[in-house]
Amino acid sequence: MALIGIDFGSTNTCAAIFWEGRVRMIEMSAGGMTSIPSVVCIANEEVLVGQEAVEKGRQYPDFDLRNFKRNLGVKLNRDEDMAFQICEGPGGMVAYRGPAGFTYSPIELASYILLHVIHAANDFLDGQDTVTGAVLGVPATFEPHQVEALKEAARLAGLTNVTTIEEPVAAALATGAERRKKTWRPFIVDFGGGTLDTSILSIGDGKASVFAKNGIGDLGGVDFDKRIADYVVNLWMTEHQKDLRQRDAAMSRIMVEAELVKKRLSDRDKTTFRIDTIDRTPDGVSLHMIYEIDRKIFNELTRDLLERMLHACELTLADAKAKDPNFSLRDIHDVLLVGGMTRVPVIREQVAAFFGKAARKDENPEQIVAQGCAIKAAIIEGRLPDFDVSDITNYDIAIWAKNGIPALIIPRGTPFPFPKPLRVQLRNESDTQTELSVRLLYATRSKAEDCLVLQAEDIPIEPGPAETVPVFLNVNFNEDGEPFFSRAA
């Protein structure tokens, strides 16, 4: 019953397994490709994923569905999310429009990708074992409901044993960090298709601790693609007085080409954005979209996105300095680049200028997280020595007991798991009270009712004078880093 490591990405997905004493990338398709596009195309009652979905999507661009990772477990924001293909699903959650009026949740779409990964892994094992579980890499910026949504997608795909690891920690594992004796302190810039994580880890002698971290949950390669798409759409509007944003099929084709242009600009100074027959004249003549784009234009279009990336790095360093006033850039041993966006030359240049030294290069920055997940899977299975990882909280965590004012118990950046459970005392609020309504939540808003609730319980109590009946709770974290409480004696 094998465990594999999976990096489900916004743009591409790959997986790895610790097999015959080393980490092996799993081939996803014929030709030895070790990743597949995180794309689903649903047409003619057929569900295709990966490259097959990309090919089919050329015929049915309306139903070429992609970039759904960061919408896992997310409610629709009508001011921000009403892009093409996106609509409101059950419970106000983000959904994607498919054929015949059907809608698909990001969880469903992710499960199709993960099911393909499981089949590929079982083909790799060739009957010697069967995949029943996985270690999933998750962005450090993911909130618990997003993590749970990804785990639900994995379960929907048939996995019964699912755990998670933050992507920067997985990346450190893939570098051989667990074998280091001397302390190594890398700054990890994990820049993928949908999210950005910036983390400082302290690693050595079989232990790792997250020293500081920050990130942006809505910044990734797709945002750079959108800038290219907006640029060509505006040029087209000026030239033809038509707004292609009103046509889903056209925008789907434009976004696909925008991603390809971005990738081509990683190894050449200029390229051509070309889509044949994007539109027709009133008398039926084909109109082709053909524009030359160079790196200078690309860099200018995305200048503010690059500034946001560097600001996340600044915030991470500020958090580190708040913990240790003597901390400085000199304490960073290496800068490790992870994720496909780190192939973009201007990103490497900006990171090098920010840190004053070139970042450490890897041949395949897109594979590092999956490899680290596979190592973690082997540790769980007992096939590699245990590697102790301590993390820090992403958000303030609070207890709310009916009065509507969150009581802060765990500030953001607190190391966990705790050596022993944190003991919290609450009291009754009225003489006749027979239960205490307790909520554990992320204190991201001033009012408790506006915060994300992690756990809710109504705890029976004996009646007594107001504020004289004590209720003791123990707060700790589970293996996936999610806080929970239980009543203490």
Sequence and secondary structure as in RCSB ss.txt:
>XXXX:A:sequence
MALIGIDFGSTNTCAAIFWEGRVRMIEMSAGGMTSIPSVVCIANEEVLVGQEAVEKGRQYPDFDLRNFKRNLGVK
LNRDEDMAFQICEGPGGMVAYRGPAGFTYSPIELASYILLHVIHAANDFLDGQDTVTGAVLGVPATFEPHQVEAL
KEAARLAGLTNVTTIEEPVAAALATGAERRKKTWRPFIVDFGGGTLDTSILSIGDGKASVFAKNGIGDLGGVDFD
KRIADYVVNLWMTEHQKDLRQRDAAMSRIMVEAELVKKRLSDRDKTTFRIDTIDRTPDGVSLHMIYEIDRKIFNE
LTRDLLERMLHACELTLADAKAKDPNFSLRDIHDVLLVGGMTRVPVIREQVAAFFGKAARKDENPEQIVAQGCAI
KAAIIEGRLPDFDVSDITNYDIAIWAKNGIPALIIPRGTPFPFPKPLRVQLRNESDTQTELSVRLLYATRSKAED
CLVLQAEDIPIEPGPAETVPVFLNVNFNEDGEPFFSRAA
>XXXX:A:secstr
 EEEEEEE SSEEEEEEEETTEEEE   STTS  EEESEEEEETTEEEEHHHHHHHHHH GGGEEE  GGGTT B
  TTT   TTEEE GGGBEEEE GGG EE HHHHHHHHHHHHHHHHHHHHTTS  EEEEEEEE TT  HHHHHHH
HHHHHHTT SEEEEEEHHHHHHHHTTGGG  S B EEEEEE SS EEEEEEEEETTEEEEEEEEEETT SHHHHH
HHHHHHHHHHHHHHHS  GGG HHHHHHHHHHHHHHHHHTTTSSEEEEEEEEEEE TT  EEEEEEEEEHHHHHH
HTHHHHHHHHHHHHHHHHHHHHH TT  GGG  EEEEESGGGGSHHHHHHHHHHHTS  B  S TTTHHHHHHHH
HHHHHTTSS   EEEEE SS EEEE SSS  EEEE TT EES SS EEEEEE SSTT  EEEEEEEE  SSSGGG
SEEEEEEEEE    STT SEEEEEEEE TTS EEEEE  
